[in-house]
Amino acid sequence: MTTREVDGDRIEEYRVQGQLHVVKVTPRRGPTYYLVDRNGDGRLDSSEGEGTVSPVMWKLFEWGN
């Protein structure tokens, strides 16, 4: 996992064997959201299959220990 701060937003990149799979964005204001590589090519995909950004995914539930 790689973590960086950009203008107060926290960006966490999750990679498997060096390939990008998920980006978690925690904005300074607002809820956390995720961008996902759906087809395993290492790039974030749009919902239409074109472009470079996937739709935002919101965490609806979380179970703790």
Contacts in CASP RR format, 6 or more apart in sequence:
PFRMAT RR
TARGET T0000
AUTHOR 0000-0000-0000
METHOD contacts of the structure
MODEL  1
MTTREVDGDRIEEYRVQGQLHVVKVTPRRGPTYYLVDRNGDGRLDSSEGE
GTVSPVMWKLFEWGN
1 12 0 8 1.000
1 13 0 8 1.000
1 14 0 8 1.000
1 15 0 8 1.000
2 12 0 8 1.000
2 13 0 8 1.000
2 15 0 8 1.000
3 10 0 8 1.000
3 11 0 8 1.000
3 12 0 8 1.000
3 13 0 8 1.000
4 10 0 8 1.000
4 11 0 8 1.000
5 11 0 8 1.000
7 28 0 8 1.000
8 27 0 8 1.000
8 28 0 8 1.000
9 25 0 8 1.000
9 26 0 8 1.000
9 27 0 8 1.000
9 28 0 8 1.000
10 25 0 8 1.000
10 26 0 8 1.000
11 23 0 8 1.000
11 24 0 8 1.000
11 25 0 8 1.000
11 26 0 8 1.000
12 23 0 8 1.000
12 24 0 8 1.000
12 25 0 8 1.000
12 26 0 8 1.000
13 20 0 8 1.000
13 22 0 8 1.000
13 23 0 8 1.000
14 20 0 8 1.000
14 21 0 8 1.000
14 22 0 8 1.000
14 23 0 8 1.000
14 24 0 8 1.000
15 21 0 8 1.000
19 37 0 8 1.000
19 40 0 8 1.000
19 42 0 8 1.000
20 37 0 8 1.000
20 42 0 8 1.000
20 43 0 8 1.000
20 44 0 8 1.000
21 36 0 8 1.000
21 37 0 8 1.000
21 40 0 8 1.000
21 42 0 8 1.000
22 34 0 8 1.000
22 35 0 8 1.000
22 36 0 8 1.000
22 37 0 8 1.000
23 34 0 8 1.000
23 35 0 8 1.000
23 36 0 8 1.000
23 44 0 8 1.000
24 32 0 8 1.000
24 33 0 8 1.000
24 34 0 8 1.000
25 32 0 8 1.000
25 33 0 8 1.000
25 34 0 8 1.000
25 35 0 8 1.000
26 32 0 8 1.000
27 33 0 8 1.000
31 58 0 8 1.000
31 59 0 8 1.000
32 59 0 8 1.000
33 56 0 8 1.000
33 57 0 8 1.000
33 58 0 8 1.000
34 56 0 8 1.000
34 57 0 8 1.000
34 58 0 8 1.000
34 59 0 8 1.000
35 44 0 8 1.000
35 53 0 8 1.000
35 54 0 8 1.000
35 56 0 8 1.000
35 57 0 8 1.000
36 44 0 8 1.000
36 54 0 8 1.000
36 57 0 8 1.000
37 43 0 8 1.000
37 44 0 8 1.000
37 45 0 8 1.000
37 54 0 8 1.000
38 45 0 8 1.000
38 54 0 8 1.000
39 45 0 8 1.000
43 52 0 8 1.000
44 52 0 8 1.000
44 53 0 8 1.000
44 54 0 8 1.000
45 51 0 8 1.000
45 52 0 8 1.000
45 53 0 8 1.000
45 54 0 8 1.000
46 52 0 8 1.000
46 53 0 8 1.000
46 54 0 8 1.000
46 55 0 8 1.000
47 54 0 8 1.000
47 55 0 8 1.000
END
